[in-house]
């Protein structure tokens, strides 16, 4: 919240219940433009023990924090929400859904922005490698969602390949898709990391060039040229 506020974004901390696990919160940094469309970029802040949460998902949160002070200079054609979500990890919450993203969907609807939303992009495990996967549960690439993100990656000079999710998806984008609001996730190549949810997911494994590549993609998504 402090980093979003320092970047000049409007900040709200939205708390929500997690059944059986007390409460959690989403931190939303908002850039309001003279526009009627909305882009949501989100990254979850929680991790699964014994994993230390470096790639999963301090990497994604770091990309949003790095993006925040650059937003206005990108002259986005839409309002932009950067959201650090809570309670994403279903192995910890024991829920069938990603609680933070589900609460965020309710926020989007409650504020009357569902029709304005272009898409929601989850940035999840982007701290390693030279290329990434883009995943969604759709049977094919859609104009205005996956195609727009892949085009942004090409402009950024980063290799990104789309692959259909297994089932309904395993990151925050799942809840947007199930609500009929387009979503996708940018993640590590082939969606796998040998230290996923393991104690070896430590900060020293993070690769600054990988996170810079993910940041360039996020910038191009927001710029939307």
Secondary structure, 3 states (H helix, E strand, C coil): CHHHHHCCCEEEEEEEECCCCCEEEEEEEEECCCCCCEEEEEEECCCCCCCCCHHHHHHHHHHHHHHHCCCHHHCCCCEEEEEEECCCCHHHHCCCCCHHHHHHHHHHHHCCCCCCEEEEEEEECCCCCCEEEEEECCCCCCCCCHHHHHHHHHHHCCEEEEEECCCCCCCCHHHHHHCCCCEEEEEEHHHCCCCCCCCCCCHHHCCHHHHHHHHHHHHHHHHCC
